[in-house]
């Protein structure tokens, strides 16, 4: 049992570390419920404090709300573009709003980030 718990903890830490650096997988599509999801079918969010297509979410914020980063060679559809982050990574935007994931969403279809602190919202086309 201890071995299983250690493995589960390691996997959780690995996933969190990947999210903290940003989440690649810019294939964005619309879910059956009508909101934007990434290539892994995870819900995408927007942040009210972002202005002029520029992300204001860095540090601890970006650990909780990993930016959706453009994969090399990926193509973006109409309405989508990118904005450079401070580290040079290209964050995907939709209608000039940077897109993010929420680390507390654990599986496709989770929308637990909607309304957090009144400034995070599900991204909709």
Residue pairs with C-beta under 8 A, 6 or more apart in sequence:
16 63
16 103
19 63
19 66
19 101
19 103
20 62
20 63
20 66
21 66
22 62
22 66
22 67
22 68
22 69
22 85
22 89
22 91
23 38
23 42
23 66
23 67
23 68
23 69
23 101
24 69
24 70
24 71
25 38
25 39
25 40
25 68
25 71
26 38
26 39
26 68
26 69
26 70
26 71
26 74
26 76
26 92
27 38
27 39
27 71
27 74
28 36
28 37
28 38
28 39
28 44
28 68
28 76
28 77
28 80
28 92
28 94
28 99
29 36
29 37
29 39
30 36
30 37
30 125
31 37
31 41
31 43
31 109
33 109
34 124
34 125
35 43
35 44
35 111
35 122
35 123
35 124
35 125
36 43
36 44
36 94
36 99
36 122
36 123
36 124
36 125
37 43
37 44
37 108
38 44
38 68
38 99
38 101
40 108
41 108
41 109
42 101
42 105
42 108
42 110
43 101
43 102
43 105
43 109
43 110
43 111
43 113
43 114
43 122
43 123
44 68
44 94
44 99
44 100
44 101
44 122
44 123
45 65
45 99
45 100
45 101
45 102
45 113
45 114
45 120
45 121
45 122
45 123
46 94
46 97
46 98
46 99
46 100
46 120
46 121
46 123
47 55
47 56
47 57
47 65
47 97
47 98
47 100
47 119
47 120
48 118
48 119
48 120
48 121
49 56
49 57
49 119
50 56
50 57
50 97
50 98
52 96
53 81
53 83
53 93
53 96
53 97
53 98
54 83
54 98
55 67
55 83
55 85
55 91
55 98
57 65
57 67
57 98
57 100
58 85
58 86
63 103
64 102
64 103
64 104
65 100
65 101
65 102
65 103
65 113
65 120
66 100
66 101
66 103
67 85
67 89
67 91
67 92
67 98
67 99
67 100
68 91
68 92
68 98
68 99
68 100
68 101
69 85
69 89
69 90
69 91
69 92
70 76
70 82
70 89
70 90
70 91
70 92
76 82
76 92
79 94
79 95
79 125
80 92
80 93
80 94
81 92
81 93
81 96
82 90
82 91
82 92
82 93
83 90
83 91
83 93
83 98
84 90
84 91
85 91
91 98
91 99
92 98
92 99
93 99
94 123
94 125
97 123
99 123
100 120
102 112
102 113
102 116
102 120
104 110
104 112
104 113
105 111
105 112
105 113
111 122
113 120
113 122
114 120
114 121
114 122
115 121
